[in-house]
Amino acid sequence: MKTLADLTPDEQGCIHSITGADGLAQRLAELGFTTGQTVQVVRCAPFGDPMQIRIRGFHLALRRQEAQRVRLAPQ
């Protein structure tokens, strides 16, 4: 299954799930990473980490390791 970390700038996907049951998974859910939401990679830093993400009309930065936990629905 494809993850948010697999997307390139200007690509988007629909969230299927967040893996794990720790504080990071809960924090991502609180930030709006919920099933069915569309996410888009705006840009990546020169060495690929962090990534700038657009979700629910706002931008935030995620480390690639964190983005790997966001699984996307097949298209």
Beta strands, then each sheet from edge to edge (+ up, - down):
strand 1: 12-18
strand 2: 38-44
strand 3: 51-55
strand 4: 58-62
strand 5: 70-72
sheet 1: 4+ 3- 2+ 1- 5+
end
